[in-house]
């Protein structure tokens, strides 16, 4: 019986950890301006949860989602552009 428990324990250890919510990227927090990750809710809406100032911002409207997309594109261009590292 102890061998069966050992086999199931090693099988559980092999399972990979997966994030609970998918991520889009990072943007500055609207309150404290630190970089935070943008997550997607189960209802497919983006939101941020700042660990520094405890702000939770949900982007529900189409205009707020467009503003968020512009911020994501701007940061994506900045990180991939070799000219910006100078």
C-alpha positions as CSV (number, residue, x, y, z in Angstrom):
1,X,0.0,0.0,0.0
2,X,2.8,2.4,0.7
3,X,4.2,1.8,-2.8
4,X,0.9,2.8,-4.3
5,X,1.0,6.1,-2.3
6,X,4.6,6.7,-3.4
7,X,3.6,6.2,-7.1
8,X,0.7,8.6,-6.9
9,X,2.9,11.2,-5.1
10,X,5.5,11.1,-7.8
11,X,2.9,11.3,-10.6
12,X,1.4,14.4,-8.9
13,X,4.9,16.0,-8.7
14,X,5.2,15.7,-12.5
15,X,2.2,17.8,-13.2
16,X,3.1,21.2,-14.6
17,X,1.9,24.4,-12.9
18,X,-0.2,26.6,-15.1
19,X,-1.3,30.1,-14.5
20,X,-4.9,30.5,-13.3
21,X,-5.6,33.4,-15.7
22,X,-4.1,34.1,-19.1
23,X,-1.8,37.2,-19.3
24,X,-1.7,39.9,-22.0
25,X,1.4,41.8,-21.0
26,X,2.3,44.6,-18.7
27,X,1.2,48.2,-18.4
28,X,1.8,51.0,-15.8
29,X,-0.7,51.0,-12.9
30,X,-3.0,54.0,-13.2
31,X,-2.6,54.8,-9.5
32,X,1.1,54.3,-8.6
33,X,2.6,53.9,-12.2
34,X,4.5,50.7,-11.4
35,X,4.5,47.9,-14.1
36,X,1.7,45.4,-13.5
37,X,0.5,42.4,-15.4
38,X,-2.8,42.5,-17.4
39,X,-4.9,39.4,-16.9
40,X,-8.0,38.1,-18.7
41,X,-11.1,37.2,-16.7
42,X,-13.3,34.2,-17.4
43,X,-15.7,36.6,-19.2
44,X,-12.8,37.6,-21.5
45,X,-12.3,41.1,-20.0
46,X,-8.9,42.5,-19.1
47,X,-8.0,43.7,-15.6
48,X,-5.0,44.6,-13.5
49,X,-4.3,43.8,-9.9
50,X,-1.5,46.0,-8.5
51,X,0.4,44.4,-5.7
52,X,2.0,47.7,-4.6
53,X,-1.0,50.0,-4.1
54,X,-3.7,47.3,-4.1
55,X,-5.6,48.8,-7.0
56,X,-7.9,46.5,-9.0
57,X,-8.9,48.0,-12.4
58,X,-11.4,46.2,-14.7
59,X,-11.5,47.3,-18.3
60,X,-15.2,46.7,-19.2
61,X,-16.0,49.4,-21.8
62,X,-14.9,49.4,-25.4
63,X,-13.1,52.7,-25.0
64,X,-11.2,51.7,-22.0
65,X,-10.1,48.4,-23.7
66,X,-8.9,50.4,-26.7
67,X,-6.8,52.7,-24.4
68,X,-5.4,49.6,-22.7
69,X,-4.5,48.1,-26.1
70,X,-2.6,51.3,-27.0
71,X,-0.6,51.1,-23.8
72,X,0.2,47.4,-24.5
73,X,1.3,48.2,-28.0
74,X,3.4,51.1,-26.9
75,X,5.3,49.0,-24.3
76,X,5.6,46.1,-26.7
77,X,7.2,48.4,-29.3
78,X,9.5,49.9,-26.7
79,X,10.8,46.5,-25.5
80,X,11.3,45.1,-29.0
81,X,12.9,48.2,-30.5
82,X,16.8,48.0,-30.3
83,X,17.0,51.8,-30.7
84,X,15.1,52.3,-27.4
85,X,17.9,50.6,-25.4
86,X,20.4,53.4,-26.0
